[in-house]
Amino acid sequence: GLTKAWVYCTASAIGDSHNHSSFTNNGTGDHTLGLTNALASAVNYTTMTAGFPTATSYNRALTPYGSDKTTTATRYKGGLLHTAATEDLVGNMFVIHGDLA
């Protein structure tokens, strides 16, 4: 499907978004994003993410986390690539593609 939601945020606040209802900071580098309009399935949608800790460092990643993916929310963790360490990133970008309910 087409892009159904997108969000730009810091570790503590939303900068701009579409089809986004809530932002929960679960801890360092751990965030849950809520959707205004539910997706048709909790498993049949794709997320694209990007995050950066500073303007000159790019070796970080945002990844979907655990089994917290539902039709109205998904959880992400951010941090250094290829490690389990999490950290709050300066900028976080999320895009969700799929079908709405």
C-alpha positions in Angstrom: 0.0 0.0 0.0 0.9 3.7 -0.1 2.4 5.6 2.8 -0.2 5.5 5.6 1.8 7.3 8.3 5.0 9.1 8.8 6.6 10.8 11.8 9.7 13.0 12.4 10.6 13.2 16.1 13.4 13.6 18.6 13.7 11.4 21.6 11.2 13.4 23.5 8.9 15.3 21.1 7.1 15.1 17.7 8.3 17.5 15.1 5.8 16.7 12.3 3.6 13.7 11.4 0.7 12.3 9.4 -1.8 9.7 10.8 -0.1 9.8 14.2 -1.9 9.9 17.5 0.7 9.4 20.3 4.4 9.1 21.1 5.6 7.2 24.2 9.2 7.3 25.4 9.6 3.9 27.0 13.2 4.6 28.0 16.5 5.4 26.4 16.3 4.7 22.7 12.9 3.0 23.1 9.7 4.5 21.6 6.2 3.5 20.8 4.3 5.4 18.0 0.5 5.3 17.9 -1.6 5.7 14.8 -4.8 7.7 14.4 -6.3 5.3 11.8 -5.8 1.6 12.3 -4.0 -0.6 9.8 -5.8 -3.6 8.4 -3.4 -6.1 9.9 -0.8 -6.2 12.7 1.7 -8.1 10.6 1.1 -7.1 6.9 2.6 -3.7 6.9 6.1 -2.4 6.3 8.1 0.2 8.2 11.0 2.2 7.0 13.1 4.0 9.6 16.2 6.3 9.9 17.8 7.9 12.9 20.9 10.0 13.6 22.7 10.9 16.9 24.4 14.1 15.5 24.6 16.0 12.3 27.9 14.2 11.4 27.4 10.6 12.6 25.3 8.1 10.7 26.1 4.6 12.1 22.9 4.3 14.0 19.7 2.4 13.3 16.0 2.4 14.3 14.4 -1.1 14.3 11.0 -2.4 15.1 11.1 -4.1 18.5 9.6 -7.2 20.0 6.0 -8.3 19.7 4.5 -4.9 20.4 3.4 -4.3 16.8 -0.4 -3.9 16.6 -2.8 -2.3 14.1 -2.6 1.0 16.0 0.9 1.1 17.4 4.5 -0.1 16.8 7.6 0.0 19.0 11.1 0.9 17.9 14.5 0.9 19.4 17.4 3.1 18.3 21.1 2.7 18.7 24.5 1.8 17.4 24.5 -0.6 14.5 25.3 -4.3 15.2 25.1 -3.9 19.0 22.3 -4.3 21.6 23.1 -0.9 23.1 20.2 1.7 22.8 20.5 5.4 22.8 18.3 8.5 22.2 18.9 9.8 18.7 18.7 13.5 17.7 16.4 12.7 14.8 14.0 9.8 14.2 12.1 9.3 11.0 9.4 6.6 10.5 7.3 5.7 7.5 4.6 3.0 7.5 3.3 1.4 4.3 0.2 -0.8 4.3 -3.6 -0.9 4.1 -5.9 0.9 6.5 -8.7 -1.0 8.2 
